């Protein structure tokens, strides 16, 4: 019985962590979309950095789901 309770708690924590990760990725994607609308090229460095962060975040998130 204790193991079932512990598993339920762990599952809830994982679900909460997954939700935070998904929100973080979505926020970065929204910021990226906003920056990409600027055609002046002044934000190119930030765009490249955000693209890298999003790719890494997605990869880490997928890895965490597999584990």
N, C-alpha and C positions, 0 to 999 in steps of 0.2 A: 504494500500500500504506500509506504514511504517513497519507493521508487517511482510509482505512478504520479505522485504529487510533485516530486522533483522534476520529472520529465515534463509535466504540464507547465511548471514554472520556467524551465529552460526553453520550452517551445514558445511561450509568451515573450520571453526576453528576446529570442531570436526574431520573432515576428516584428517586435518593436524596433529592433536594430535594422532589419530589412526595410522597414518603412522609412526610417531616417535616411538610410542609404539611397533609397529610391527618390526621396524628396531632394536630397543633395544633388543627385545627378540631374533631376528635372530643373532645379534652380540654375545649375551651370549651363544646361542646354538653353534655357530661356535667356540667360545673359549672353551666351554665344550668338543666339539669333538676333538679339538687339544690336550687338556689335557688328554683325555681318551686314546689317541694313545700312550702316555708315559706309558710303562708297569712297570716302576720302583716303582710306588706307592708313589713317592715323592710329588705328587700333590693331593693326596687323599682328604685332607682337603679343598682345593680350589674347587675340583670337587663337593664335597658334598654341599659346600656353593652355588656354581653356580646352582646346581640342585634345591636347595631350592628357590633361587632367580627366576629361570625360572618358577617354579611351581606357585609361588606367583604372578609373573608378568602376567602369562597366566590367572590365576583366576581373578585378578583385571581387566584385559583387557576384559574378558568375562562379568564380572559384569558391566563394564562401557558400554558395547554394549547393555546390557539388559535395563539399566537405560535410 
